[in-house]
């Protein structure tokens, strides 16, 4: 079946370094992609999204890159801070009449002092 | 403050005892949805609602019911809970649909004994 997966379940980075979290998707019919951050005991929080007509989108300290050729999505966090420690997961939305949003299982980002 | 509110946050109950998890949003969103989150599986959609009196099944609807009598409320009903419904549940809303960021509640942890 269709799936969205992540290359690594955990990622540790030094405070101040840049973080890169990767995501692979398998549905070539997906046209909308989104990243969420989930802190312990809380609900997912929207970070950034991108549509398939774009390759890159930037927000505040975050950048999402979309490579449709290899079905790969990445989230880059600049100057990672302790407050960035959380689980990050991506999701892709299949276009068409049966719209389905498929979530990955997440990557745990730990920011080291 | 824009928010999605779920109640209760935690519930331990027994098999077969009907329960309802309430969800309310104050953003006048048309689209509301329920998800369950299980380890290693990512978020899976249970039911969704495009607007008042319009509901439809998601990926894992078995054993659940929903209603949308008012725009702000979208309760999740377990008529006869079973242990395999033990999970972390999230309610979410967005302005129009899945191709927009969703606002999530902080979750309801259900344990069915």
Interface residues (C-beta under 8 A of the other chain):
Chain A: X4 X32 X34 X36 X41 X42 X43 X44 X45 X46 X49 X89 X91 X93 X99 X100 X101 X102 X103 X104 X105 X106
Chain B: X4 X40 X41 X42 X43 X44 X45 X59 X90 X92 X97 X98 X99 X101 X102 X103 X104 X105 X106 X107
